[in-house]
Amino acid sequence: MQSVYAISNGNQNSLSEEVKFIQKSLKGVFDLYLIKLSFFKALHDHALNQHQINETRIRTQDSFAKKHQIIANNKCFQFLAQHKILTEFIKTKKINHWELEFDYVKKIYHSLLESELFEEYSKLPEPTNEEQIRFVVSVFKNLIAPDDFLYQYFEDLNITWIDDLPLVNTYLLKQLKRVNLDEESSIDFPNFNKNKEDIVFGVELFEKVIAKEDELQKELEGKTPNWDSDRIANLDAILIKLAIAELFYFSDIPPKVTLNEYLEIAKEYSTPKSNLFINGVLDSLVKEYEKTNRMNKQGRGLL
């Protein structure tokens, strides 16, 4: 979407440069996922360090001594901090963000210790594995994901990550909810070097929309009787063209999946009324294409 928008608004990048941008952006999503996941390790390591300092009595025990121990002993935090695959990725990809930007770790950590969710969790005499996992999930949902300073930090690291954050946050939340403390494999680490389907799909969709611009534009003509072409928001038109390209040229994607995906994208990026507008246009187009048998869906695309 971003690359089509750039080309349609006169960006001077060549198509090959935009393709490279798409490939780099999709691979960067995995790096963002690893960096966010490593934040849990940083939180746990800090709690463990503070607890050990108090235990060895190098200093007078601080007021948070018992709280440090509770975090350090949380099995879900331990699971993430000691995860062999995550640790290996941190090493090979040289992910040292939270060592260099330790202020973010301390800020979130102190917010955690002073939060109501920690107070409630600390009252549990012997929390079950499920309760310990739910606590970490709550920490992510209520403290890490919505933090404005972290948001700004990721924007400064990579401007395109701002568009990727909702996707990564949603995926990471699902991963945390499915953690099994006895199985390291309960956390997924997508390998974009081995599985290039997403990258190939993104590039193919971009190239189709650019190559078939005239044909896709004609599909819009007469389908929006209450809207002149020049009155349709540019981004709305791009989203509809992307959706039509999926309907026509990607036989394995069910029409309902296409509709749902672009409605969600419209909610996130376009105008407040775009969702209803795009829904109406695409719903009408799908019904027309089904009647005229123009979509040529096969396999999974028939579901």
N, C-alpha and C positions, 0 to 999 in steps of 0.2 A: 504494500500500500504506500509506504513512504517513498519508495523508488518511483512508482508510477506517478505519484503526486509531484515529485521533483521534476521528472521529465515533462509532465504536462504543464508545468509552470515555468518552462524555459531554462531549467538547469542545463548547464553546458557540458556536464559529464557525458561521456560516451556510454553506449549501452554496455560495453564490456566493463567499464568502470563501475556502473551500477550493479552489474552482476557480481563483481568482486565485493562490493559493499554489502550486498545481500548475504553472500557466503560468509563474510567476516562477521556480520551481525548475528547470524544464526549460531555460529560457533561461539560467539561471545556470550550468548545466553547461558551456555553451560558454565562458563567461567563465573558469571554472576551467581549462578546457583551454588557453585562451590564456595565462593566468597561468603555468601549468606549462611551457608551451612557451617562453615568454619567459625562463624561468630559464636555458635553454641560452644564449640571447643574453647574459644577464648574466654567466654564467661565462666565455664567450669574450671579452667586452668587458674583463673584469677581467684575464684572461690577457694580452690584447693590450696593455692599459695598462701592466701590469707589465713586459712585454717591451720596450716602447718606452722606458720609464723607464731600464731597464738599457742599452739601445742608445745613448741620448743621454748616458749617464754623468752624469746629474744627481746620482746617488748611487753609492756603491760597489755593484757588482753583488752581489745577494743570493745565498744558497746555492741558490735555486730558479731561477736565471736560465735555464738550459737547459730546465728543465721548463716555464717560462712559454712559451717559444718553441714547444715541442712542442704544447701546447694551442692556442696562437694559430694555428699552422699546420695544425691538423687541419681537413681540408676539410669534414667533416660539421658541425663546430662553425661554421665559416665560412658554410656553406650556410644554417644556421638563423639565425645572427646577421644575415645580409645579406638574408634572404628578404623580398621586397618586400611581399607580402601580410601577413605577420606584422608587419612594421614599420609598415604602415599601420593595422592593427588596434590595435597598441600606442599609436599616436598618437591615433586617433579615439576609442578607449575609455579613453584616459588611464591606461594600465596602467603605473604607476610603483612597483609594490610592491617591486621589488628595489632600487630607488634609496632608498626609505624604510627598507627592512629589509635593508640591505647586510650585516649581520652573518651572515645566513643564507647569503648568497653566499660570503662569506669562509670560513665554517665548512665548507661542502661542498667548496669549492675546495681548501682545505688538506688535507681528508680525501682528496681525489682525488690530490693530488700525493704523498701518503705511502702510497697504497694499493698492494697487490700487482698489481692489474690495470693501474695506470699503469706500474709497474716493468716488467711484461711487455711492454706496448705500446711503451715507450720503447726497448726492445732491438731493435725492428724497424728495420733500416737505412733502408728506403724502403717504408713501409706502403702497400698498395694501397688503392684507394677502398673496397673491401669491408671491409678490415681497419680502416680509419678509421671507417667506419659502425658496425661491430661494437663498436668501442671505446666510442663514444658510447652505443650500446644498453646496454652493460655498465655504464657510468656511471649511467645511469638506473635499471637494475634493481637495482644493488648499493648505490648511494649516495643517489640522490635519492628514489626512490619509498618506500624503507623508513625514511627519516629521521624519528625521533620528533618532533624540534623543528619540522620542516616540517608534520608531521601536526597538531601542536598549533596552529601558526600558522593553518592553513586552518580548523581548528575555531573559532578565535577570530574569523576573518573572517566565516564563515557556517556556522552549526551544521549546516545541511542538507548542506553539502559533504562531511561525513564519510561520509554514505551514498553520495555520488557519486564519491568518490575511487577506489574499486576499478574502477568503470566507466571513468573518465577515464584512470587509469593503464594499463588494458588497451588502451584505444583508442590512447593516445599511444605505447605500446610497439609496436603494430602499425604505426603511422605511421612510426616511426623505422626499423623493419625494412625498410620498402618505399621508403625514400629513394633517389632517383636524383639524383646530384649534378648531372646535366645538365638536369634537368627540375624547375622550381619546382612544377609541378602534382602532383608525387609526394607532396606533403603536402596533406592535405585540410583544409578549413576549413568545416565544416557551417554553413549559413546558416539560422538558425531564423526569420529574418524572411521569407525567400522560401519555405522549405520547412517548413510547419507540421504535417506529418503526425504527427510524434511527439507534439506538443502536443495536437493534436486527438484522437489515439488515447488519450492519458493521461486527458484530460478525459472522453471518452466512456466509457471503462472505469470510471472512478470513479463517474460518474452512473448507469451501468447497475447496478453493485453496490449502490449506495444505494437506487435505485428498486426493484430486484428482490430486496431483502433476504429477504423471506418465502419467495419461490419458491426462492432459492438455499439457504436454510436447510433447506427440505424435501428438497432433493437429497441432503443429508448424512444425513438420518434413515434409519436401517437400513443405511447403507453402512459403518458403523464398528462392527461387532458386539462388538468387544472394548473399545470405548470409549464411555462415556456422553457425551452432549453437553457436560455441564459439566466433564468431565475432559479434553476436547481443549483444548490451549493456544489462547488467543484468537488469537494470530498465525497459528497453523497453520490455524485455521478460516477466517481472512480470506484466506490464500493460496489455500486450496482454493476458496473462493467466487469469488475473482478468476479462477482458472483455469477454473472452470465457466462464468463469464460469457464468457470468451474462446471457449470451446468452443461455446456456444450463440449468441452474438450477433455474433461477428466471423468472418464466413464465409471471409475470405481468409487466415486464420492456420491453418496445418496443425496438427492435434492434437499431433503429435510435438514441434513447436516450442514449443507451450504447456507440455507436460510438462517438457521440458528446462529451459525458462526458470524455471519455478516451483521446480524441484528446486534449481537454482543459487541462487535467492533464499533458499530454506529453509536451505541450507548456510551462507549468509552471515549471516542474521538470526535464525533460530529456534534451538530446542534441538538438542542433538547427535543425538537420535533422530528429529527431525522429518523429516529427509530420507527415511528409510525409510518412515515412516508416511504422509507425503504421497504418496510414490511409489506405495505400495500402494493408497491410496484413489483417486488419479487414474487409475492404470492400470485399475483395476476399472471406474471410471465411463466411461472412454473405450470400453472393450470393450462395455459395456452400451449406450452411446449409438450405437455403430456398428451393433449388432444391431437396435436399434429405429429407426435412421435419424433421430435427433433433432438432429444437429448441423448439418445443412444447409450443408455446406461447398461452396464454389464456387471456380473459378479456381485461384489459387495455393494456396488452402486444401485442395485435393484432393491436393496433392503428398505 
